[in-house]
């Protein structure tokens, strides 16, 4: 598992670039982290790739939701875009496959994270409801956003 500046990218995912700078500064002070929680997690060890499809051995989510992949652009994560999503049912999900629409190159960086299905319609509602949040919000446990920066296998 490889990480790319996890302290700086922690909360960038649902933010514009200008907001990302502010969040990165607060993250450096230890207010927000990125990773797994006790009720929600993404097993990132051993992720496999078959062309543009990634397979995660296990993902746990409290309530129905989404596994979402955000791209890196110009060396930084872009939380205003996503390049893949797949629906997850409440609880443990095994061998979760997610197809990256733009394709993948080995070593390419991306962010994989959980979003809740806030309105329970089984449609990823990636519409901003304020300056920082989309309707199907990122999953947090306390100050930990459930997500990881990864390099494509």
Buried (B, 14 or more C-beta within 10 A) or exposed (E): EEBBBBBBBBBBBBBBBEBBEEBBEEBEEEEBBBBBBEEBBBBBEEBEEEEBEBBBBBBBBBBBBBBBBBBBEEEBBBBBEBBBBBBBEEEEBEEBEBBBEEEBEEEBBBBBBBBBBBEEEEEBBBEEEEEBBBBBBBBBBEEBBBBBBBBBB
